[in-house]
Amino acid sequence: MNIDTFKMIIAIVQTGSISGAAQQLGYAQSNISARVHQLETDLRTTIFYRTNRGVILTDAGKEFYKRASSIVDMTEDTINQMKHPTKVEGHLRIGTLQSASATFLPPILTEYYRKFPKVRLAIETGNPSNNVQQVLDYEIDGAVVGENIDKKELISIPLVTEELCLISASPETPDLKTASFLVFTTGCIYRKTTEDWLHSQNINLHHPIEFNYLDAIMASVCAGLGISIVPKKIAQSYVDRNLLYMTELPEEFSTVQLDFIYRKDHFVNRPFEEFIKMLKEFADSQEPVLE
């Protein structure tokens, strides 16, 4: 067993299949399969469940993957530091809310990439709950989330308070009891805010129309499909162009706190260390939302 073995397992997990790992690493699929089988034999355990759609980590496999990721990250960071003590090189894998990727995060990433062009960036804008789980499973370095994550394994850095509003295609105040709400899938902070607001008025979220993409929600509201709660910064450009109308929310539902989370035991290499520094500088520069 060597560092290449660890990289092989990481590639299988990240691509979701042995064939995907073989393509990524430039090996024959049969070679990868044989090495996985030999590893499982040597360890006397099963690392992957094989399915028609690919592979899934067993409990033992999850533990192996966690340790393999740490070893590879630490090894690569040590080599980089020994060869280039003043350079920042390596990988940075970040999960984020779609709204953050369209508002405050791009300038941060642009400045980061300008300072550290040797770092290979990977940004994922999936379901927030999935991003949290990926952080817990060591699959990404950290994630921007919009909810209180009460887990002892995580460190949370407050970033920004995001203002929310209700948007519609009509200037008339929407009837919350009959209007169709356009929402993200369960696990999104904007959906939870919508549900909490309606619940405070004894209204159920009836027949919500679910979307995976913020752009699709905005376009569908413009077309008159329904109404939605979104960040003001996203809605403002549509309002300025007379495409949408904005309605203020009650104070207790008008803002959400966005944080950056990562594992306490996550190996903080130079790329991640510099990114955290930049996030903290951004957070310190933010002005509080006026009540």
C-alpha positions in Angstrom: 0.0 0.0 0.0 1.3 3.4 -1.0 0.2 7.0 -1.7 -1.0 5.9 -5.2 -3.4 3.4 -3.5 -4.9 6.3 -1.5 -5.3 8.4 -4.6 -7.0 5.6 -6.4 -9.6 5.2 -3.6 -10.2 9.0 -3.6 -10.6 9.1 -7.3 -13.2 6.2 -7.2 -15.2 8.1 -4.5 -15.0 11.4 -6.3 -16.1 10.0 -9.7 -18.5 7.5 -8.2 -17.2 4.6 -10.2 -14.2 2.5 -11.0 -14.4 3.4 -14.7 -14.5 7.0 -13.8 -11.4 6.7 -11.6 -9.6 4.8 -14.4 -10.3 7.6 -16.8 -9.2 10.2 -14.4 -6.0 8.5 -13.4 -5.2 7.1 -16.9 -5.2 3.5 -15.8 -7.0 0.5 -17.3 -10.3 -0.3 -15.5 -9.3 -3.9 -15.0 -6.1 -2.6 -13.2 -8.1 -0.5 -10.8 -10.6 -3.3 -10.1 -7.7 -5.7 -9.4 -6.0 -3.3 -7.0 -9.3 -2.6 -5.1 -9.9 -6.3 -4.7 -6.3 -6.8 -3.5 -6.6 -4.0 -1.0 -9.8 -5.4 0.4 -8.2 -8.8 0.7 -5.2 -7.3 2.5 -7.4 -5.3 4.9 -9.8 -8.2 5.3 -12.8 -5.9 4.8 -15.0 -4.5 2.1 -14.4 -0.9 1.1 -17.1 -0.6 -1.6 -20.6 -1.9 -2.3 -20.9 -2.6 -6.0 -24.1 -1.4 -7.7 -25.4 -1.1 -11.2 -24.8 2.7 -11.0 -21.3 2.5 -9.6 -19.9 2.0 -6.1 -20.8 3.2 -2.6 -18.5 3.3 0.4 -19.2 0.8 3.2 -18.7 2.1 6.8 -15.2 0.7 6.8 -14.7 2.3 3.4 -15.8 5.7 4.8 -13.2 5.5 7.5 -10.5 4.4 5.0 -11.5 7.3 2.7 -11.3 9.8 5.5 -7.8 8.7 6.5 -6.7 8.4 2.8 -7.8 12.0 2.1 -5.9 13.3 5.1 -2.8 11.4 4.2 -2.8 12.6 0.6 -3.5 16.2 1.5 -0.8 16.2 4.1 1.7 14.5 1.8 1.1 16.8 -1.1 1.2 19.9 1.2 4.5 18.7 2.7 6.1 18.1 -0.7 4.9 21.5 -1.9 6.2 23.3 1.2 9.6 21.5 0.9 10.0 22.3 -2.8 8.4 25.7 -2.8 8.3 27.2 0.7 6.9 30.5 -0.5 4.4 29.2 -3.0 0.8 28.2 -2.3 -0.2 25.1 -4.4 -2.6 22.3 -4.2 -6.4 21.8 -4.2 -9.3 23.8 -2.7 -12.8 22.2 -2.8 -15.6 24.4 -1.7 -19.4 23.9 -1.5 -21.7 26.9 -1.6 -25.2 28.2 -1.8 -26.2 29.3 -5.3 -27.0 32.8 -4.1 -23.6 33.2 -2.5 -22.0 32.1 -5.8 -23.8 34.9 -7.5 -23.2 37.7 -5.0 -20.4 38.0 -2.5 -18.3 34.9 -3.3 -17.1 35.6 -6.9 -15.0 38.7 -5.8 -13.4 36.6 -3.1 -12.6 33.7 -5.4 -11.3 36.1 -8.0 -8.9 37.8 -5.6 -7.9 34.4 -4.2 -7.1 33.0 -7.7 -5.2 36.2 -8.5 -3.0 35.7 -5.5 -2.7 31.9 -5.8 -3.0 30.9 -9.4 -1.3 27.5 -8.8 -4.2 26.3 -6.6 -6.8 24.1 -8.4 -10.2 25.4 -7.4 -13.4 23.3 -7.4 -16.7 25.0 -6.5 -19.9 23.0 -5.9 -23.3 24.6 -5.8 -25.4 21.6 -4.8 -28.1 21.1 -2.2 -27.0 22.7 1.1 -27.7 19.5 3.1 -25.6 17.6 0.6 -22.8 20.1 1.0 -22.9 19.8 4.8 -22.7 16.0 4.5 -19.8 16.3 2.0 -17.9 18.4 4.6 -18.6 15.8 7.3 -17.4 13.1 4.9 -14.2 14.9 4.0 -15.2 15.1 0.4 -14.9 18.9 0.3 -12.8 21.3 2.4 -15.7 23.5 3.6 -19.0 25.0 2.5 -21.0 28.2 2.7 -24.3 27.4 4.4 -27.3 29.4 5.4 -28.4 27.6 8.5 -27.3 26.8 12.1 -25.3 23.6 11.9 -25.2 22.3 15.4 -22.6 19.6 15.1 -19.6 19.3 17.4 -17.3 18.2 14.5 -17.6 21.5 12.7 -16.1 25.0 13.0 -18.4 27.8 11.8 -17.2 31.3 10.5 -20.0 33.9 10.3 -19.7 35.6 6.9 -22.6 37.9 6.1 -26.3 38.6 6.9 -28.4 38.2 3.8 -31.6 40.2 3.3 -34.6 38.4 1.9 -37.7 39.5 0.1 -40.8 38.1 -1.6 -40.9 38.4 -5.4 -43.8 38.2 -7.8 -44.6 39.1 -11.4 -47.6 41.3 -10.3 -47.5 44.7 -8.4 -50.5 43.5 -6.4 -49.8 41.9 -3.0 -49.8 38.1 -3.5 -52.5 36.0 -1.8 -50.3 33.6 0.3 -53.2 31.2 0.7 -53.6 30.6 -3.0 -50.3 31.5 -4.7 -47.9 28.9 -5.9 -44.6 29.0 -4.1 -41.4 28.3 -6.1 -38.9 26.7 -3.8 -35.6 24.8 -3.7 -35.7 21.2 -2.5 -35.8 20.4 1.2 -32.7 21.4 3.0 -32.5 25.0 1.6 -32.6 27.9 4.1 -34.9 30.0 1.8 -37.4 27.2 1.7 -37.3 26.8 5.5 -37.8 30.6 5.9 -40.8 30.4 3.6 -42.3 27.5 5.6 -41.6 29.3 8.9 -43.2 32.5 7.7 -46.3 30.8 6.4 -46.6 28.7 9.6 -46.5 31.9 11.7 -49.7 32.9 9.8 -51.3 29.4 10.1 -50.8 28.8 6.3 -49.4 25.6 4.9 -46.9 25.5 2.0 -49.4 23.9 -0.4 -48.3 22.4 -3.7 -44.8 23.9 -3.8 -43.0 23.8 -7.1 -39.5 22.6 -6.6 -36.4 23.8 -8.5 -32.7 22.9 -8.4 -31.5 26.2 -9.8 -31.9 29.8 -8.7 -31.9 31.1 -12.2 -34.9 28.9 -13.1 -36.8 30.2 -10.1 -36.2 33.8 -11.1 -37.2 33.1 -14.7 -40.3 31.3 -13.7 -41.4 34.0 -11.3 -40.9 36.5 -14.2 -43.2 34.3 -16.3 -45.9 34.4 -13.7 -45.7 30.7 -12.6 -45.7 31.7 -8.9 -43.9 33.6 -6.1 -40.8 33.0 -4.2 -38.5 34.2 -1.3 -35.0 35.0 -2.5 -32.1 37.3 -1.5 -32.7 41.0 -2.2 -29.3 41.3 -4.0 -30.5 38.7 -6.5 -34.0 40.3 -6.9 -32.9 43.9 -7.2 -31.6 43.8 -10.8 -34.9 42.2 -11.9 -36.9 44.9 -10.1 -34.8 47.6 -11.6 -35.7 46.3 -15.1 -39.4 46.1 -14.1 -39.4 42.3 -14.5 -40.4 41.6 -11.0 -42.0 43.3 -7.9 -40.5 43.0 -4.5 -42.5 42.8 -1.2 -40.8 43.3 2.2 -41.0 40.4 4.7 -41.7 40.7 8.4 -38.6 41.6 10.3 -38.2 38.2 11.9 -38.1 36.5 8.5 -36.3 39.1 6.5 -32.7 38.0 7.0 -30.6 34.8 7.2 -27.0 34.4 8.5 -24.6 32.8 6.0 -21.6 30.9 7.5 -18.6 29.0 6.3 -18.2 25.6 7.9 -15.4 23.0 8.0 -14.4 20.1 10.1 -12.4 20.7 13.3 -10.1 17.8 12.4 -9.7 18.7 8.8 -6.1 19.0 7.6 -5.6 22.7 6.9 -3.1 22.9 4.1 -1.7 26.2 2.7 -4.5 26.7 0.1 -7.2 26.2 2.7 -5.4 28.3 5.3 -5.1 31.3 2.9 -8.8 30.9 1.9 -9.9 31.0 5.5 -7.8 34.1 6.1 -9.5 35.8 3.1 -13.0 34.8 4.3 -12.3 36.3 7.8 -11.1 39.5 6.2 -14.3 39.7 4.2 -16.4 39.0 7.3 -14.6 41.7 9.2 -15.3 44.2 6.5 -19.1 43.7 6.5 -21.4 46.3 8.0 -24.3 44.9 10.0 -27.8 45.1 8.5 -29.8 48.0 9.9 -32.9 46.9 11.8 
